[in-house]
């Protein structure tokens, strides 16, 4: 029993930190650009497919982990510059409809190019097998995913809070006109944030693509979880996205032990309770702010 609980806890933390990569990009884009990006799940899926193709072509998981997120970033540049940028400042409904349309287009393109059959990203030999943690043997690859996700989230968090880039990002979101007046091209800052969010989604796609099947429907499932995380944590709150992703990962892992068929009910029930008690989310700003 103890081994089962410890295993579920490790799995929940690992799943939560990987979800944090996706939710962090989503919340950064909303916090900076005020865009609810429904195409974020499709970018995650695209990262997994790019990783599968590169891994199969070159026989290298590491090359896939390096190149696939960068290719997703290129797609992110095209989406932001060619379509989203002209719509900044307009009704948010335009952003929702546009990004939802991109999600459908990307999914259709994936099916057209690679077909509907599921693919798999091969794990490197270095990360196969298990490691003895005392109470249990745990897959080395899952520990690697946990380590990479935690390192990336910690780096982004420090960059936002402590670096000049983080100050510039917060200033651009708070007072765009003033930052432009100081000679800084805010549009490039916005593009950078959108692309960085897309790259994080691509990294998550490659990491998770080696633990589950890569298929055209994988983006829809993860975007639902990501939106639950962002809503509970508070729209635009990076800290809220990270903490809530960990919470959701643990709820999902423990829910699979207690009642596997009711896991989604647990998630949406938790979201409903939080919104009734604190409509702006656990770490969200008030409407006045």
N, C-alpha and C positions, 0 to 999 in steps of 0.2 A: 504493500500500500504506500509506504514511504517513497519507494523507488518510483512508483507511478506518479505521485504528486510532484516529486523533484523533476522528473522528465517533462511533465506538463508545464511546470514553471519555466524551465529552460526553453522549451518550445515556444511558450507564450512570450517570453522576453525577446527571443530571436525574431519571432513573427512581428512583434510590436515594433522593434527597431527598424525592421525592413519596411513595414507600413509607414513608419515615421519618415523614411526617405521620400515616399510618394506624397504623403500628406504635407510634409514640410514645403515641397515645391509648390503644391497647390495653394497653401496658405500664404507663402511669400508672394505668389502672383496676385492673389486677391488683395493682400495688404498693401502692395506697391501699386498695382495697376488698376485695382478695383474691378477685376475681371474674374468671373466664376468660370473656370476653364473646364468644360465638360470633355475636352479632347485629351485631358491629362491621362486618363486610363488607356486611351488609344496609343499615346506616346510610350507608356509603360509596355504595352503589348508590342509596339514596334521595336523597342529595345531588346525584348526577348527574341523576336524574329531575326533582327540583325545579328544578335549574339549566336543564334543557332546556325545561321548561314555562314558567318565568319568562322565559327568554331569548326564546322564541317569542312569548309574549304581549306583552311590552313592547319587544322588539327591542333589548335591552340586555344584553350579556354582563356588564358591570360590576354591574348590578343583580342579576343571577343570582348572581354571585360573592359579593355582600353578603348577599342574603336567603336563598338556599338553605341555607347552613350554619346560619343562625339557626333555620330551620324544622326542620332535623335536630336541633338542640339542644332544641327544644320536644318532639319525639318522644322524645329522650333523657330529658327530665324525667319524662315519663309512664312510661317503662319503669322508671326508677330508683325513683321515689316510690311507684308503685302496685304494683310487683311485686318488685323486688330488695330494697328496704329491709327488708321483714319477714323476709327470709331471711339477713341478715347474721349471721355466727357459726355458721351451720348447715353441714352437710356440703356441700363444694364441688360435689358431684354435682348438688345442686338447682340451683345457679347455671348449670351447664353445660346441663342439660336445659331450664331456663327460657329462657335466651338462645338456645339452638338452636331452640326452639319459636318465639321471636319472629322469628328469621331466616326461618323457613318462612312465618310469617304475613305478614311484610312483603313477601316475594317474591310470595306469592299475591295480596296486596292490589295490588301494582304491576301484575301481569298483569291483574287484574280491572279496574283503573281505566284503565290506559294500553295494555293489550294486549301481545302478545309481540313486536310489530314493533320493531326497533331505531330509536332516535332519535339525534339529533346536536345538540350545542351549538355554535352558530355562533360563530366567533372574531371579535373586533372588527377593523375595518379597520386600526386602529393596529398590530395585532400580526400582520398577514399579511405574507407575503413572507419574504425571507432577508436575512441580514447577512453581509458579507465579513469573515471572521476571519483572513484571510491564506492559510492552507492550504486553507480550504474555505468554502463558503457554508452557513450554518446557519440553520434556521428561527427567526425572531424569537420566535414564540410559545413554543417550547421553552426559549429563554433566559429568557423571562418566567416560565415555570413554575419553572425552576431558581431564579431570583431570589426569587420569592415563597415557595417552600418553604424555602429557606435562611434567609430573614429570619424566618419564623415559627418554625422550629426553634431558631434562635439566641436569639430572644426568650423562648421557653418555657424553654430551658436556663438563661438568665440569671435568669429569674424563679424557677426552682426552686432555684438555687444561691445567689442573692444577695438575694432580696427577703424581706420579712416573710411574704408569702403562702407562699413556698416553705418557710420555717421552720414555719409553721402546718401545712402539708400533711404534712411529715415527722413533726412531733410527733403529729398526729392518727393517722397510720398506726402510729407506734411505741407510743403509750400513749393510747388513746382515753379511758379513764376519767379520767386526769389532766387532759386537755384539757377534758373535760366539767366537771370539778370547778372549773376556772378560769373557768367561765361561758361557754364557747364551744360553740355547738351543732355538734357534730361531724357530725351527719346532714346539715346544710347544706353542710359542707365536702365530704362524700362526694358529695352531689348535684352540687355545682359541678364536681368532678373528672370525674364521669361525663359531664356535659353538655359539658364542655370537650373531652373525648376524642371525643364524638360530633360536635362542631363541626369539629374537625380532620379527621375522616373525611369530613364534608360538603364541606369546602374541597377536599380531594383529589379527591372525586367530580366537582366542577365543573371543576377544572383538567384532570383526565384525560379528562373527558367531551367535551372539545373536541378531543382527539387520537385518540379511538377511539369506537366505537359505544357508545351507552347502551342496554343490554339487561338483562333480568331475571336473567341468569346472571353478570353481571360481579362481583357481590359474592362469589360462591363462590370464584372464581379468586383474587381479591386477598386474601381471608382466609387462604387456604392460605399464600401468600407472607408475609403478616404474621405468622402463627404460626411459620413457619420462622425469620423474623428475630428474633422475641421469644425463641424457644427457644435459638437460637445465641447471641444477645447476653446472655441471662440474664433469667429472669422477674423483672419489676419494675425492671430497670435501664434508665433513660432513655438514659444514655450508650451502653450496649450496643445498644439499639434503633437509635440513630442510626448508629453505626459499622457495625453489621451490615447495615443497610439500604443504605448506600453499597457495602459489599462485595457484597451480593446483586445490586444494580443493575449493578455492573461484571461480575460473574460471568455474569449473564444476557446482557449486551450482547456480551461476548467469546465466550460460548458460542454465541450466534446466528451468529457468524462462523465458528467452528470446526466445530460440529456442531449445527445448529438443532433437530434432533429429539431431542437428548439434554440440552437445557437443564434440564428438570425433574430429570433424573437427577443433574446437577451439583449442583443445590440440595440435594436430599435426601441425596446422597452427602456433601456438605460438612457437613450437619447431623449425620449419623451419625458422621463422624470427630470433630467437636467434642464430641459427647456421650460418645463413648468415651474421649476424652482428659480432658475436663473436664465431668462430668455436669451441673453447675450453669450451664453456659454460660460464655462468655468473660468476662463481667463480673458474673455472678450471685453472690449471697451463698451461703455454705455452709449446710447444713442446721442446724448448731449456731447460726449467727448468726441 
